[in-house]
């Protein structure tokens, strides 16, 4: 441990943000890095606990705190404090394939379990992680490291989100020849097209792609495995193992906004699934043709999670006239309740960047809790004009509509950010794998193997909608199982 009294002497200091006024002018990342000396001071707060809860991934009261990757946090914090930046990087990369992703988008389960957080403020683990990996790229520590020997085995990975990339990275370093198939025009999955650019600059993904290609991984984009043009079973003839990492992108719908005559659940004009909307926005930015779908419109976002927040930040940058976010759950407390002690996940109100920007732009928090959409009002051509909301009563443990609480809201654009119900089934069905009642791929108990010999799955496609850090953890664990299947150990 470096500074024995660091946790007593140093106050927590997060990376500052660009002001809402300035950051709403672009889709650029908006966190300002601290100096190396300030970062060393923040690392000195780490107590090097005898039992470091930060890397534990404990499940308490139904929620996980601590890092699912079991990152060696006290070790690389100590090296960072001492100025040993390369050693800090080497300890970080040992357990996390992509710190440049998690250092930007992870909700920092590690910090919620930090011992310093029991009585005061936790160590800035999240910011320290990003500093270490960005310094490694800047100083050349992060460079291609192709395998010295090849195994002669070939592996196909379907899907290039965080789990697919982790599988590919691990197996490539073990000497197997890995080809990653992606149906979109660029790799990254939700990293590329589900998370806005101001949260994760797409050049960060392209930088990692270049490094993996230099190490020998082959990426094939525009290949929709499981479609008529690319039957999944064909891969079994060419590859020794196949790993499905297609995510859980089957969006949960909102029946009241479906077209009256639609048998497939097609949405009325002006209503969109959040990820479809965010995908279009990012594609427009990458093509240097920024979209203005929300300009001058009254926007309503249904869903209070990270994706809902990303939608708020996006429509604000497009120049919306107003934005309202509906959350069906009750409003969390501002501070921890007595029945939610450390190190349980803090069930408190989180004001994220999109909420901050809406408060700056319109003067109030855009969120309305315990409320949902009851009905919609459309124009002559079937386009969305208004929604009717209704309050929900949770006093009996489940939501019940409050009579007489209906309220009309102007709404030209409605974004559904209500989560996902499972994976799109066609890829799994094409290769002969089954789905569970939860809409994810069925696997052998406590395994990543499907019932089809040589076919595995990982990430959201196996566990359901989750975090990037869990996807990476799943990918690493799956790769270990595939490696044993291929070479026996």
Secondary structure, 3 states (H helix, E strand, C coil): CCCCCHHHHCCCCCCCECCHHHHCCCCCCCECCCCHHHHHHHHCCCCCCCCCHHHCCEEECCEEECCCCCCCHHHHHHHHHCCCHHHHHHHHHCCCCCHHHHHHHCCCHHHHCCHHHHCCCCCCHHHHHHHHHHHHHHHCCCCCCCCCCCCCCEEEEECCCHHHHHHHHHHHHCCCEEEEEECCCCCCCHHHHCCCCCCCCHHHHHHHHHHHHHCCCEEEECCCCCCCCCCCHHHHHHCCEEEECCCCCEECCCHHHECCCCCCCCECECEEEHHHHHHHHHHHHHCCCCCCCCCCCEEEEECCCHHHHHHHHHHHHCCCCEEEEEECCCCCECCCCCCCCCCCCCCECCCCHHHHHHHHHHCCCCEEECEEEEEEEECCCCEEEEEEEEEEECCCCCCEECCCCCEEEECCEEEECCCEEECCCHHHHHHCCCECCCCCECCCCCCCECCCCCEEECCHHHHCCCCHHHHHHHHHHHHHHHHHHHHCC
